[in-house]
Amino acid sequence: MRVHICAVGRLRGGPEATLIQDYLTRFDRTGRALALGPAKVIEVEDKKNLGMQAEAVLLQRAIPKGALICTLDERGKTLTSPQFSQNLAKWRDGGRADVAFVIGGADGIDPAFRQTADFSLSFGTMVWPHMMVRVMLAEQLYRAASILAGSPYHRA
C-alpha cells in the first residue's frame, strides 16, 4: 500500500525536512517486506491565499483516485501506536492500494472536505504546527511498520 502525505505548504530545508526524510526512508526500508510503501510527500500551495476551500480543492487533486483518505485533525480519533499500526495493516489487507494522509494549512482542513474522509486521526487535542505534524506522522509511520515487522523499536 503506497502512502501519500498530502500537505498544504512547502517545507523548505531545515531540521523538520531532515527528520521527515529520515523517518520516511526508514519506513520505506521496513515497510517494503510488509507491502507498505513507498511513502511520498505531495505538497500543495494556495498561492492566491483563497483559504481552506481552495486548499481543499488542491488537496483533492493531489490524492490518488481510490485512495483511503485519512485527515490529520485535532477532532480526529486518538490512537496508540499499536492501534495505528493495526489500522495501517487493516487498510492494506482490505485491498487499498493507496492511503492519503491529509494535513491542512494554518487554518486546518475545510469542514466539507473533512467530512468526506474515511478516517480522521488526531495527535492529541492540542493544535500542532502543520510542519511538526508531518514529522510526527513520518515517525509514526516508521513506528507502525516496525511494530508490524516485530522489531524492537517500539518498546511499550
C-alpha positions, -999 to 999 in steps of 0.1 A, spaced: 0 0 0 15 33 -11 15 61 14 9 97 3 13 126 27 -7 154 11 0 187 28 -6 223 24 25 244 22 61 240 11 86 226 35 120 243 30 152 227 41 159 225 78 156 201 108 119 192 100 128 183 64 157 162 76 136 143 102 108 136 77 132 123 51 150 101 77 118 86 90 102 80 56 135 63 44 133 41 75 96 34 68 103 25 32 130 1 42 110 -16 69 77 -15 51 89 -30 18 86 -66 31 52 -58 46 37 -44 14 38 -9 29 52 20 10 68 37 -6 59 69 11 60 102 -6 51 138 3 29 158 -20 28 195 -13 1 219 -25 2 256 -22 -27 281 -22 -6 309 -39 -36 332 -41 -44 329 -4 -80 319 -11 -84 299 21 -95 265 33 -119 258 4 -92 265 -22 -67 243 -2 -93 215 -2 -96 216 -40 -58 214 -43 -56 186 -18 -84 166 -35 -65 169 -68 -33 156 -51 -49 125 -37 -47 94 -59 -80 81 -72 -94 54 -49 -71 62 -20 -83 59 15 -83 94 29 -71 100 65 -72 136 77 -49 148 105 -72 169 127 -74 176 164 -111 165 163 -100 131 150 -95 98 168 -66 95 191 -48 61 187 -20 44 204 9 35 182 -1 -2 181 -36 8 172 -23 30 144 -2 1 131 -33 -22 132 -52 4 111 -25 5 85 -25 -33 83 -63 -34 81 -64 -9 53 -36 -27 34 -53 -61 40 -86 -47 29 -71 -42 -6 -64 -5 -5 -35 3 -29 -31 39 -16 -37 58 16 -35 96 17 -28 113 49 -41 149 46 -25 178 65 -42 212 62 -27 246 63 -27 271 91 -65 272 94 -69 234 92 -89 214 67 -121 226 51 -150 211 71 -168 199 40 -137 181 28 -130 168 63 -165 151 63 -156 131 32 -126 115 48 -126 78 55 -108 83 88 -96 113 109 -65 109 131 -55 132 160 -22 136 177 -40 150 207 -64 178 215 -36 204 212 -32 221 178 3 214 163 21 234 137 14 216 104 52 211 97 55 193 131 26 171 122 45 160 91 74 150 113 52 132 139 33 114 111 65 102 94 78 89 127 45 71 135 45 55 100 80 42 107 70 30 142 39 13 128 60 -6 102 84 -15 130 56 -29 152 42 -49 123 77 -62 115 82 -72 151 112 -50 155 122 -37 190 119 0 180 86 3 198 91 -5 235 56 0 250 
